[in-house]
């Protein structure tokens, strides 16, 4: 059990609908869109947003839909995604991948400072990548105990799950510039 409190009873949190497997069915509908039935209401074209994407990526996920007049409306919040079926988890994670562009860094080949910008050359789970990070403290965030999240110039997330797990040369290259 995590530090989060958990009960299995559907309820409202200050007007926010709590989505649990007992009241929420998540499924793939027409045109491979995510659909959800909550109690007796069917929602089509559902998308998910993490409320705490850094600290609790598998918790507090907001399910939303767009009305015919192009307004976004929240259906409710999933407190713990792992409470749902494997298929529901897969579908929600697919929609999250469309919304969040995150890459996990495993190697840092080079960082170059020019014009108060850091030019990164890294290895990610998707291959070798280059990105630009403004050299400011607000462009990095803590990630778990020893990790970092780097927010590039386009607000894409590059995650280093554990800085201490990087090869020593890579760690020294990073901490030359990211020392906070």
Buried (B, 14 or more C-beta within 10 A) or exposed (E): EEEEEEEEEBEEEEEEBBBBBEBBBBEEBEEEBBBBEBEEEEBEBBBBBBEEBBEBBBBBBBBBBBEEEEEEEEBBBBBBBEBBEEEBBEBBBEBBEEEBEBBBBBBBEEBEEEEEBBBBBBBBEEEEBEBBBEBEEEBBBEBEEEBBBBBBEEEBBBBBBEBEEBEEEBBEBBEEBBEE
